[in-house]
Amino acid sequence: MSTADSHGASKQYPTLSRRAPTPGKATILALGKAFPSQVIPQECLVEGYMRDTKCDDASIKEKLERLCKTTTVKTRYTVMSKEILEKYPELATEGSPTIKERLEIANPAVVEMALKASISCINEWGGSVKDITHIVYVSSSEIRLPGGDLYLASQLGLRNDIGRVMLYFLGCYGGVAGLRVAKDIAENNPGSRVLLTTSETTILGFRPPNKARPYDLVGAALFGDGAAAMIIGANPVIGKEFPFIELNYAVQQFLPGTQNVIDGRLSEEGINFKLGRDLPQKIEDNIEEFCKKLMSKAGLTEFNDLFWAVHPGGPAILNRLENNLKLKTEKLGCSRRALMDYGNVSSNTIVYVLEYMREELKRDGGEEWGLALAFGPGITFEGILLRSL
């Protein structure tokens, strides 16, 4: 296969790339991920959480045990540790004004994880940090000025004229939103290389259980911590860069009148979330039309002809999507695998799904076209039409 480089010359892509990238279209050139050192097997979570929050309510314990089984999560990573709780015991005390303490933990933690993920990604890419022209930094876990994008750029040794974009508090759709923004930057700035970094911790939302806040238990059973990174660029350098996914077309859409279905409020105690029970139904009612809008750009009509990289917000959302679109069971396999291995890590999780998807697409006869999807506060739908290379 051949295509034109940025100077118009035709060059051959290596045979390991089955399809040539479309000239001018953004591609994913490398991936990286990182996690805190504290790993929690799901079967150990209930006893640890009840102990750490000094809760002895049998009904709460029973409900958390049930939730831990239904989430399908097996393993998660967390910044929270015995040492942190010993230093900040007030984090496990109901009603304590602890936002200052939480940010003292979260702000450096998210940058540390982002740094490790970015270094891993840059090493896979093989380029120089000096060739990175832009950074898109995504997090719903830190609050400060300047933001983590500046700290990350400094610690990586990026150029001081790098273009920086922060995407804060987008929640679970932040990773796909970051891809959309990175795509726009890469395609409108010839020769650019964009570092997209996402980093999340549950420190802001950690608190003892309270029957008046049932969603706290869902969060305890489902969410994890970690970071991820990708290098995005158009017109890959032949023989030096090896794209595996093309970002062909992106759409963001919100559902009018649903802004209270996913509700997050910052207070002196941290961040509080409320999740409407009708969230899976709202997504199910609107997902088919949204997917068809993306697919129409490539003349696609059959859902099972695509590969699917869906943010696994929880098993209920994946099940509704699978049933509504009549997807074959294996179509959401990468999303279910990421949920099982890491939990819902908010904006990061789509990168973990794409890493598993990269393995799947190496098979002979893998699908050419696919969709990346995520859902979050708004209710906001983010989607990208992908092309396997």
Secondary structure, DSSP 8 states (H G I E B T S, - for coil): -EEE-TTS-EEE--TTSSS---TT-EEEEEEEEE--SEEEEHHHHHHHHHHHTT---HHHHHHHHHHHHHT---EEEES--HHHHHH-GGGGSTT---HHHHHHHHHHHHHHHHHHHHHHHHHHH---GGG--EEEEEESS---SS-HHHHHHHHHT--TT-EEEEEES-GGGHHHHHHHHHHHHHHHSTT--EEEEEEE-SGGG-----TT-THHHHHHHHB--EEEEEEEEES--TTT----EEEEEEEEEE-TT-TTTEEEEEETTEEEEEE-TTHHHHHHHHHHHHHHHHHGGGT---GGGSEEEE--S-HHHHHHHHHHTT--GGGGHHHHHHHHHH-B-GGGHHHHHHHHHHHHHTSTT--SEEEEEEEETTTEEEEEEEEE-
